[in-house]
Amino acid sequence: LDLHCKSLYDENDVRFLEKRASAIEKTVTENILAKTLSIDHCKEIFSDSEYLSDDPDIDDHDYDDNHSREPSKSKSKSSKEEQDEESKYNSQLAEASRQYEQDAAPSLNRADSSFDFAKPKGYDTSSYLPYVKSVQIGLQLLRNPQFNKGLAFNFQERREFNLHGLLPATYRTLDIQSKQIMNNIDRMKDPLDQYVFFMNILDTNQKLFYRTLCENLPVLMPIVYTPTVGLACQKFGDIFVRPRGMYITIRDKGRIYQILKNWPTNDVRAICFTDGERILGLGDLGAQGMGIPIGKLALYTGCAGVRPHQLLPVTIDCGCNTKAVRENEFYIGLREERNRSKDYDDLIEEFMKAATYRWGPATLLQFEDFGNRNAFRLLEKFKDKFCTFNDDIQGTAAVALAGVYSALRVNGGISKLSDHVFVMFGAGSAGVGISNLIVSAIAKESGKLPAEARRQIWLVDSRGLVFKDRPSGGVTSLKEPFAHEWDGGEIKDLDKIVEAVKGTALMGVSGQGQTFNELTCKALLANNPRPIIFPMSNPTHKAECSAEDAYKWTNNQCIFASGSPFPRMKVKLDDEKEEVEIVPAQGNNAYIFPGVALGIIASRSTRIPDDMFLLAANVLSTMVTDKMLARGTVFPPVREIRNVSFEIATRIAAEAYRLRIATQIEPKDLKDLIRRTQYDHLHNFTYSDSAFDNLEKEFMSEMQ
């Protein structure tokens, strides 16, 4: 690396290079040693402002202006001298290349990167934007949500930062401020009012928002995310006041990189983006689906501690096919039908490439709430090219599998995964995603081949049981691997399907509310003394059945988990003589995706293999104690979700290092790395430095 640097820059640039090192060392070092970075690409990176440091001491503009000039004490060089110097540099480059081929360290055994670090020529049209760093004071500081502390500014800070008189005379700690927020939320009865009030705190005092969220997750998670976020998306145009994140439209194709440069920070580690086509179970909401990425990323911080300034929500606006939404007076997106042409695919690919060039190949790109026709297809297309995953497919699958793993430990039930027969009600991307992960788990447990393991899973779609050569058709390429040989004819009734295939576990990801009826649950009970019933659809009114009905129809013998929360209820469990109060288990994806994201971000992994979600499911299941199982739950309580995320993140990071896809230098203590990556929601910044308290006294005494 030193040899390359010397061949590219003369000794007058040493100080500049030292200051740049922290921003580019991982990118350059890893790829030079992996033999994937050419000398030309090395030049490109060193001159590319997007891979450069945020250090305010470094002035990119001055450097660009002065780099080609000699120091002031030197005389201007003649044309011949310049040619000689260029020839000398070229010789040094050639020698560096030969030396690199001879001496590159093969012992690292790094996998070759498929990322081309050379910035495409089309990205050079807006190479410099006049963003500057400045110290904010007065009203400017109070209006900056990232640094505003509200009444938590102490009186020294108020004096030093021109805040005196702009705030009431009282001082409140972060704890008191958080208590005030919760008091206001408690007195509100309408969930949408609670959502609007609480999300407005994010726009005024970021630290207070996350302190309140992290310390009150069981109460606030249903407000920030499901089920309230579904209503918020439906009303997003009505409640829209201040933009959050970025909006990219189909008309922006060809200039996405330039748009992403408008985001004012160079330290984005994760992006959650949606095209709004399938928001929860509510259908196509277009640009108003932005509430989902905002909510997801709030849970990145709330559930796992990812730093909020490193997160970016994005909406890809390609139109909206729901006429009532599109023609609403306050709709915020393009008022046209959804684009289904090749331009759509080109736009998604351009966005992913532009984001990766803007913030680096380890930038996590999370697909969220894409339609069935695109979700699985896009994931398969890009998962081996980018650091990406789809929570609807992989996150839902992992949390469902974790619930199944826990259910295997329940007394009186079927204890082997390979002995279960799963009926998947809903054959879209989520249903097939769960099925694929269960297949991997069965194969790992029993040694069966994937084709054999698939025989234990039956899909059910809108036409009934999915099987090979079904007369009514509808067996798409997505469903085809699970379309088994079947000579029993077409069956539409779910209870008859469960009876015919001898199903022992039933999962709902259809978005069709109240479709698991009494006959279906009793048919399942006939095949399994402790039937697994997981209605996973969101929001609550889209769940395939309620917790109360599932317990009632199975004589309190079912193992239940849902995607959205259900209220507390009283049931008579096996070891209890009287009815006891339980909280029905909620298989929320928030148990999985924040921890996975934290592990990926901490290790700076460049890929997310499918097996990482199998690993996350195992970790989540192991955190369910026997006492929890006895109380009828297959997931840890929500109040433990930050501990769950920490354990998942640690295991995910370890796996990234094992697979050699991590680009962060491997630490001796992985848990310490995870902690250093996390956001501190418990303490405010301190803006007054006590080191200067006696400054005037010390200097004045010397002068006297």
N, C-alpha and C positions, 0 to 999 in steps of 0.2 A: 504493500500500500504506500509506504514512504517513497519507494522508487517511482511509482506512478505519479505521486504528488509532485516530486522533484522534476519529473519530465514535463509536467503540465504547467508549472508555475516557477518563477524565479524566487530568489530568497527574499525579495521585497514583499512577497505575498504571505510570508510565513504567519505573521500575526493574524491576518485575515483567515487563513486556513484553520488555525487553531480555534478561532471563535466559531467557525462553521462546523467543526468536527462533530459536536454533539448532535447536530441535526442530520448529518449524512453518513456517519460512520457505520451504522448498522446496514444501511442500504448498500453502500459501496463494498465494505469488507466482506459481508456474507456472499455477495455475488461474484466478487473477484476470486475469492477462494473456491467458490463452487464452479469456476470456469464458465460463468454465464454472462459476464459483463465485458464487453469489448472496450478497447481504449476509446473509441469514438463515443460510446455510451457514457464512459467515465467523464469525458469532456462535457457531454450533454447535461449530466447530473450536476456537475460543479457550476455550470452556468445557468441552471434552471432555478429560478427564484422559488418555485413551489417546494423544493426539497431543502430550502435554506432555513436557517434558524430564525426564531422570533426575537432574537437578542436585539434590544433597542440600541445597543452600542454599535451595531453594524448598519451602515447606511448602504443599502443595495445600489441606490441611485448614484451616490458618490463613487462607489466602487466601479460601477459600469463605466462612468465617465472617465475615471482616472487610470483604469487598469492598463490601457494601452499606452499610457505615457510613462516616461522614465521619471525617476525622482527629480526634484527641481534642481538639484546640484549637478545633474548630468546634462551634457549638451545634446541637442537634437542629433539623431543618427542619420547618416546618409542612406540613400536607397540601397546601396551595395551592402552596407553594414546590416541593414534590416534583412536583406536576403540571406546574408551569412548567418545571422541569428536564427532565422526561420529554418535554414538547412540544419543548423546545430540542434534545434529543438526536434526536428524530424528524426535525426539520428538518435537522439535520446529516447524518443518514442519507440523507435524500432528496437533499440537495445532493451528498453523496458518490457516490450512485448516478448522478446526472446527469453529474458530473465524470468518473466512470469511463467512461461510455458515450462521452464526447467525447475523452478523453485516453488510453484504453487503447492500449498499444503494439502495433500490428498487425504490426510488422516481424519479430516472433519466428516468425510463421507456425506456431504450435503446433497440432497436431491436437487436435480437441475430445476431452475425456475423457468416458467413459461412466460414470465412477465417481461415485456420489452421496455427497458427504462428510457429509451429515447423518446422524447416528447414528439408527437406527430406535428408536422409543419403547420397544420391548420390551427393549432393551439397557440400560435405565436402572435395572433392579432391583437391581444390585449395583455402584453407581457408584464405590464406594471400598473398597479392601482395605488392611488395616494392614501393608503391607510397609515396612520401614525399612532404612536402610543403617547398618551398624555396623562398627567395627574388630574383627576377630577375633584372639584370642590363645589360647595354650595348646592344649589338646586340640581346641578348637573349630576352630582354624586347621588343625591336622593332619588333621581330618576333612572339610575342604572341598577337594574334588578340584581346583577351579579355581585355588586359591592354594597348596595344599600343595606343598612342595618335597622332603619326605622328608629324607634325609641331606644334601641340598644347602643346607640352612639353615646360613649361616655362624654363627660363635660370637657375633658382635655381635647378629645377629637372634635367636638363641636367648635371649640375655640380655634384649633389649628386648621380646620377645613372649612371655615366660614359658614358653619351651620347654626351658630348661635342666633336665636330668634326665628329660625326656620322650623324649629321643632318645639313642642310643648316642653315645659320645664321639668317634666318627670323623666325618669330613667327606668327602663324595663329590661330584664334579662331575656334571653332567648326562651327560657322555660315559661316565663309569664306571658310572653307574646304568643307562644304556641297554645297555651291554655286559653287565651282569648279567642284564637281562631277556632278551637274546638267548641267553645261555648256558642259561638255564632253558628257553626254548622249544626249543632244539636238543636238549636231553636228553629231551624228551617225544616219544613215538612216536605217540600217538593225536592226530589232528587236532582232535578235539573238546576234548581236554584242553588243547591249545595255545590254542584259541579261548577257553575259559573263563578260563584264566590271563591271557591278554593283555587281554581285555575287562575283567577285574577291575581292571587297572591304570588303565583309564579312570575307574573309580569312586573311585580313591584319589589319583592323581597325573596330572592331565590333561596337563600339559606333558611329562612323561616319556613318556606314551603316544604323543603326536604326534611327539615327537623320535625315538622308536624307530621308529615307523611310517614317517615321512618319509625316514629315513636307510636303511631296509631294505625298501623297497617290493617289490622282486622276491620276497623271501622271505615277507613278511607279507601282501601283497595276497590270495593264495589262502587265508589264514587268516581275515582280516577279511571277505572277500567270497567269491565263488565260487572253488572248489567247497565249502569248509567251511561257509559260512554256510547252505547248504541243509540240512546235517545239524543245524546249530545250531537252525534253525527247527523241524525235526521233533522235536527234544528240548528245545525252548524251555521248556516247563513243568517238565521235570525239572531243568534247570540254573538256573531262575529264582531269583535271590536278592534283587536290588535293582532297582526299576523304573527305566527310562530312558524319557524322552519322555512322551507323553500317550496315554491310551486313551479313546476316545469310542464309545459304543454306540448302537444304534438306539433305545434307550429314552431317550436324552438329547435327542431331537429337540425343539426349542423352547427349549433352554437352553444351546446350544453356546457362545455368546459368553461367558456367565457362567463356563463351564468353562475356556475359554481364558484368562480373567482370572486363573485360579489359577496360570498359569505366571508365575514371579516376575520376568521381565525384559521390558522394553519394547523391546528391540533384537533382534527376531527378523527376519532377512532372508530365510530360506529354510526351507520346510517340505517334508519328504518324507513322503507318507502313502500307506497301502495299506489295502485291505479284506481282504487275505490270501486272495483266491479263487484266484489262480494264482501260487503261489510258485515261481519258476524253472520247472522241468518237473515239480514234485512235487505239483501239484494244490492243492486247497483245504485250507489249514492254519489258517484262521480267525485268531484273535488272535495265534497263535504266529508269524505272518508278520512280527511286529515286528522280528525280526532283520534283515530286509531294509532298512527305512528307517534303522536304526541303522548298518548296514554302509555303505550308500550315503553317508550324511552323514559318516561317518569318512573316506571317500575324497574328499569335498568338500575336507576339510582336508588329508588326506595327499597327494592328487594335485594340488591347485590352491592350497591355502593359505587357503581360506575360514575365517574366524575361528569356532571351534567354539561359542562362546557365542551366536552369531547363528543357530544351526541347531536345528531342532526336529523329531524323528521322531514321527509320529503313526500310530496304528492305529485304523481305523474298524471297530468290531466289530459286524457284522450277522448273526452266526451262522456256522455251519460245516456244510458238507454232507458232510464226510468223517466217517463214523460212528466209525471207530476213533480218530480224533483227538479228536472231540467228547466221547467217553465215556471217554477216558483219565483216570486218577485225578488226574493233575497238570495237566490242561488249564486254561489261565488265562482263557479267554473265556466268552461266553454259551453255555450248553449247550442250543442249539436250532438247528434248521435255518435256513439262510440266508434272510433276508427278501428276497423278490422283488417286493414291492408298490411302489406309488408312494412310500411312505415312504422307501424307499432313495434315490431320486433327490432327494427333498426334503431328506434328511439331508446328502447330498453338497453340494448347493447352499448349504444353510444353513452348513455348515462353511466353505466357501470364502468366503462373504460375511462370516461372523464373523471369520475369520482376517484378511481384508482390512481390516475395520473396526478390528480389534484392533491390527494392526501396519502398516497403510497399504497403498495400492494397488500399490506396487512390491514387495510381498512375493511371493517366488517360491514357487509351489505345484506340487510335482512329484508327478504320479500315478506309482504304482509297483505293479506286479504285480496289476493289476485283471484280472478274467476277460475272455475274448474278447467276451462279450455286452455288456460295459460299457465296456471300455477305449477303443475307437475312438469310440463314441457319446458318451461323456462329454468326450473331448478335443475333438471337433467342436462340442459344445455350449458349452464354456467357454473355448476358446482365444482368442476375440475379446472376452471379457469380463474375463479375469483374466490375470495374469502367470503362465502355466502351460505345462507340457509333459509328455509321457509318455515316459519313457526307454525303455520296452520297445518303443514304436513309433518314436519319432523318434531316440533315441540309438542303438538297434540299427541303424536304417536308415543313419544317418550313418557309423557305423564300418564297416558293410558296404560302403557306397559308397566310402569312403576306400580300402578294400582293393581294390576294383575299379579305382579310379583308378590305384593303384600297379601293379596287374597289367597295365594297358595299356602300361606302360613296359618290361615284361619282353621280352627278345629272343626272336623266334620266335613270339610270340603275336599275337592280334588286337589291333591298336593303336587302334581307334576304338570308342568306346562304342556308337555307333549301328549297328555291324556285329555286335554280340553278340545272342544269343537267350538269355534267362534262364529257367531253370526254378526256380520257387519251391516247395520241398517244405514245405508248411505254409501254409494259407491263413487263418490267424488274424490278429490285430491286428498282430503283428510282421511277418508275411509281406507283408501288404498295405501296411504302413508302409514297408518296404524298397522294395517295388514302386513306390509313389508317388514316393519320392525319386529312384529311378532314372529314372522317367519325366521328372521335372523336369530331371534332369541331361542326358538324351538330347535333350530339347527345347531346352535351352540350348546344347548343343554343335552340334546339327545344324540347328536351326531348324524341326524337325518340330512339328506340332501334338500336344498331349498324347494325343489319341485315336489318332493314328498311332504315337506312341512306345509306347503300351500294347501294341500288336501284337507287340512284341518280348519280352513277358513272359507266361509261362504259369504259372498256379497249379495246384498239385496238393494235394488234400485227402484225407480218409479214403476217399472214393469214387473217387479217381483223378483223371484230367485234368478240370479245370474248363473247361466251354465252354457256349455259349449253348444254352438249351433242352435241357439234359442230361436224358435220360429218367429217371435215378435221382434227379433233383432235388438239393436241397442247395445251390443257388446263391443265397446270401443277398445282401442289398443291399450288404454289404461286399465280396463277391467279384464282383459284377455288372459293374463297369467292366472287369474282366480276363477276362470270359467271352466269348471270341471265337467267331465263326462257325467251325464245325468239322464236316466230313462224314466223319470217319474212325471214328466210333463211340466208345463208351466204352473207355478204356484204364486199367487199374489198375497194371500192372507199370511201375515207374519207369524201367527200362532201355528199355522199348518207347516210353514217353512221350518220353524224351530223343531217341531215334532218330527218332520221328515228327515232332517239332517242330523237329528239328535244333538242339538245345540246345548252347550253347558254355560256359555257366556254370551251376553247380548250387549252390543255397543251401538249407540245412536249418534250419528254425525250427519243427519239428514236435514236439519233445520226445520223439521215438521213436528210441531208441538203435539203432545198427547197422542202419540201413535203406538206406544207400548200399552196395550190394554190388559185387562185381567186375564183373558185367555192366553195371551202371549207369556205373561209372567208365570202362570200356572204350568204351561207347557215346559218352560225352562226349569221349573222346580221339579218336574217329573224326571228330568235327565241329570239333575245335580242337586244334592241335598242342601247345598249352599250356593245358589245360583249367583253369578256375577252379572249385575245390571248397571251399565254405565251410560246414562243419557247425557252425552257430552255437548249437545248443541247449545249455542248462546244466541241471544240473552235468555233469561229465565223462562219467559213465555214460549220460547221455541224449544225448550227441553222436551224430549220424547215422553217423559212421564215425571211425576213429582216423587219426592222421597216418601211422602206419606202413603201414596198409592202403592209404590213398590214394596214397602214393608208390609202393608195390609194384605196385598194379594199373595205374598209368599209366606204368610204367617211369621213375619219378622225374621225369616231365615236368609234373606238376600244379603249380598255384599254390594253396597250401593255407593256410587260416586257420580257426581254430575259436573258439568262444565261451569254452570253458574250456581251461586249460593242458594240454598233453601233454608228456611227458618228452623230454629230449634224445635224438637219434637220429643214426645215421650213414647218409648217402646219397651217391650219386655224382652231383654236379651237372655241368652242361654243360661248364664251363671247368676242371673238376678231373679229373686223371688217376686219383686214388684217392678213396676215400670220405672225406667230411669230416663232422665233427659239427655239427649244426645244432639250433637250438631252434625247433620248429614255431611259426609265427606265431599269436598269440592276438588275435583281434578283440574285445578287451574294451571294453565300453561306457565303462569308466573313462578311455579316451582322449578321450571326447567330453563327457560330462555335467558333470564338474567344471569344465572350462574354460568351457563355455557358462554354467554357473551363476555362476562368478566374474565374467565379463564383464557379465552381467545385474545382479548385485549391485553391482558397482562403478559402473555407469552409472545404477543405480536405474531400469532400464527397466520400463515398465508392461505390456509385451506381449512375446511371443517368436514372431515370424513363422516360418513353415516354412522360408523361405529361409536362416535363420540356421544350420540344420543342413546345408544344402548348402554353405554357407560353411565351417563347421567341418570337413566332410569334405575339402574342398579343402586347408585348412590342414594337416590331419593327413597327407594324402598327400604334400604338398610336403616334409615333414620326413623322408621316407623317401629315403635316398641310393641312388645306383646300386650302391654297395658292399653295402648291405643287401639290395637286390634280388638281387644275385649270390649272396648267401648264403641265398637261399630265403625271405626274409621280406618281407611287404608292409606291416608296421607297424614303427615305431621300437621299440627295446628298452624294456622297462618302466622301466628306470633313468632314461630320458629323459622320463618322463611329466609331470613337473612343468614342464619346459621346453615341452613340447607344450601343456599346459594354459594356460601363460602366453601363448603365441602365439595360441591360440584365443580366450582372454579379451580380448586386445587387439583382435583383429579383430571380435569380437562387440560390444564396447563401441563401436568406431568405427561399426559398422553401426547400432547403436541411436541414436547421435547423428545419423547421416545420415538416418534415418527419422523423426527428431524424436519418438521414444518414450522417450528418456532424460530423467529429471527431475533428475539430478545436474548441477550446473553444469559445463559442458564445460571441461576443462583444456587448457592448451597442449600438455602432454605426456601422452598417454594411458597410456604405459607407467608413468609415475610414479604416475598414479592407481591403476593395478592394483597396483603394489608397496605403496602406502599402504593398500590395502584388505586385503592379505594378513596372515596370522597369522605371528608370529615364533616358530618352533618351536626355534630354536637357542639362545635365551638365556632364563634364568629371570628372573622379576621380582626387583628389588632392594628390600627393605623397609626397610633402614637408610639414612638420608640423611646423607652425610658433611658436609653443610652445618652440622650441629648437633654435630660432634665436639668443638669447643672451647667450647661454649656456657657451661658452668659456669665454666670458667676466665675467660672474658671478662667475665661478669657479676660474679663474685666480686672480680675485680681492680678494677672500677669502685667497688664498695661499700667496698673497703679504702682 
